[in-house]
């Protein structure tokens, strides 16, 4: 993924989040939760886009025994 596409996605997500915060009437705690969820999602996406979380995609959580297993 090129740096230009990463910047474009970040600008679009930031603009959408700003528009929602500025123009959609909702309670302040809900706005904070929305902001946190979006920021966590963007950070995880960025880490995955740059290959930091490449091995996490192969993890299977909750396979019935309460443990984390890794599929190869």
C-alpha positions as CSV (number, residue, x, y, z in Angstrom):
1,X,0.0,0.0,0.0
2,X,1.5,3.3,-1.0
3,X,1.9,6.2,1.4
4,X,-0.4,8.4,-0.7
5,X,-3.3,5.9,-0.3
6,X,-2.6,5.7,3.5
7,X,-2.7,9.6,3.7
8,X,-6.0,9.7,1.7
9,X,-7.6,7.1,3.9
10,X,-6.5,9.0,7.0
11,X,-7.9,12.3,5.7
12,X,-11.2,10.7,4.7
13,X,-11.6,9.0,8.1
14,X,-10.7,12.1,9.9
15,X,-13.1,14.2,7.9
16,X,-15.9,11.8,8.4
17,X,-15.3,11.6,12.2
18,X,-15.2,15.4,12.3
19,X,-18.4,15.7,10.4
20,X,-20.1,13.2,12.7
21,X,-18.8,15.0,15.8
22,X,-19.8,18.4,14.5
23,X,-23.2,17.8,12.9
24,X,-24.7,14.6,14.3
25,X,-26.5,15.3,17.6
26,X,-25.7,12.6,20.1
27,X,-24.7,12.3,23.8
28,X,-21.2,13.2,24.7
29,X,-20.3,9.8,26.1
30,X,-21.4,8.1,22.9
31,X,-19.2,10.6,20.9
32,X,-16.2,9.7,23.1
33,X,-16.8,5.9,22.6
34,X,-17.1,6.4,18.8
35,X,-13.9,8.4,18.7
36,X,-12.0,5.8,20.7
37,X,-13.3,2.9,18.5
38,X,-12.4,4.8,15.3
39,X,-8.9,5.7,16.6
40,X,-8.3,2.1,17.7
41,X,-9.5,0.8,14.4
42,X,-7.3,3.2,12.4
43,X,-4.2,2.4,14.5
44,X,-4.8,-1.4,14.0
45,X,-5.3,-0.8,10.3
46,X,-2.1,1.2,10.1
47,X,-0.1,-1.4,12.0
48,X,-1.5,-4.1,9.7
49,X,-0.9,-2.0,6.5
50,X,2.8,-1.5,7.5
51,X,3.2,-5.2,8.3
52,X,3.6,-4.9,12.1
53,X,0.4,-7.0,12.7
54,X,1.0,-9.4,9.8
55,X,1.3,-12.5,12.0
56,X,-1.8,-11.6,14.1
57,X,-4.1,-12.4,11.2
58,X,-3.3,-16.1,11.6
59,X,-4.4,-16.2,15.3
60,X,-7.6,-18.0,16.2
61,X,-9.1,-16.8,19.5
62,X,-11.7,-18.8,21.2
63,X,-11.4,-22.3,19.8
64,X,-13.5,-23.9,22.5
65,X,-10.9,-24.5,25.2
66,X,-10.3,-20.9,26.2
67,X,-6.9,-20.7,24.6
68,X,-5.2,-19.0,21.7
69,X,-3.9,-21.2,18.9
70,X,-1.9,-20.4,15.9
71,X,-2.8,-22.0,12.5
72,X,-0.1,-22.4,10.0
